[in-house]
Amino acid sequence: MPVPEHLERSDGWHGLRPGDPVEIDGVAGRGLTWVFRAYVRNTNNGSEAVEVLGGRPGQQHVRSFRPEQVFPVGGRKRGVPSLDEAPQLPLA
C-alpha cells in the first residue's frame, strides 16, 4: 500500500538505523523489547512519530511513539535524555 504524500518517512533518525534497539518511555510490561523501524513526519500538521517493531518476546508489533518517548537502551534508568533531546549521532 502506498504511503500518503503528506507523510515523509526516513530510515534514519538521530543516529538510529533500522534494527537498532531502543527503549520506550510510558509503556508498561515485563520483557518488552523494541527496535527502531522509521521516523515519520506529517507535512500537513508537522506531527512526528518514531515507528518501532517489537513487544513481548517473539512478537513483532509495529507501534508509533512520540520522539520524546524514545531512549537509548539503558538510558531511562541512567537518566540519559531521550534521543529527541540528545541525538546519538556518529562522530565525524
N, C-alpha and C positions, 0 to 999 in steps of 0.2 A: 504494500500500500504506500503510495507516495506521501511524503511529508508536506504539509501545507507550506505555501511560500512564505508566510509570515513567521515561521519557525526556523531559526538558524541553529544547526547542530554542529558541534565541534567534538572531535575525538580526543582533544586535549584541553586541559583546564588547570591553570595554576600549578603546573608541573606534573599533573597526573596524566597517565595514558590508560587506555582500556585494559582492564585486568588488574590495575594497581589496587591493593587493599586499602580500605578506608573505614572509619568509624562514623556512626551517625548518632547525633545527639537527639534525645527525645523519643527514641524507640526502645521500648522495654522488651526484654526477653533474654533468656539464657542461651548462649551459644550462637547468637546471631552473627553472621559474618557478611560483609558487603565488599564488592569490588566496583571500581569506577567503570562506567559504561560511556557516558557522553555528557556534555554541557549543552543546554538548550536555552536559547534566548528568544522571546516573543517580541518581534519588532513592532507589533501593533500596540502593545501596552508596556513594553520594557521589562516584563517579568522574566526572571531567570530560574532555572532549575538544574539540578545535578541528577542525572539518571545513574542508578546503581543496580547491580544484579546480585541476588543472594537471598539471605534469610536464615532459617534454621538449617542445620547440616543436611545436605542433599537437595535443598531447594534452590531454585534459580529464578526467583521472582524479580520482575523489573519494577522498581519503585523510583519515584522522583521526590527529591527533597530540596528545601531552600539551601542556597550556598552556605549560609552561616551555620548550618547543621552538620557540615561535612568536616571531619577532622582526620589528621594522620593517625595511623594505628598507634594506640597507647597515648595519644595526645590529650584526650579528655581527662584522664586520671592524673597526668602530669601538669595539667593546667596550661597546656600549649594552646595558642589561639587557633580558631578554625582556619581551614585552608582559604576561605574567603578573605579573612583578615591578614593572614600571613602565608602567601603562596610559597610552595616548595619548589621554586624554580631552580633548574640546574645551574651550576656555576659555569661561567663562560671561560 
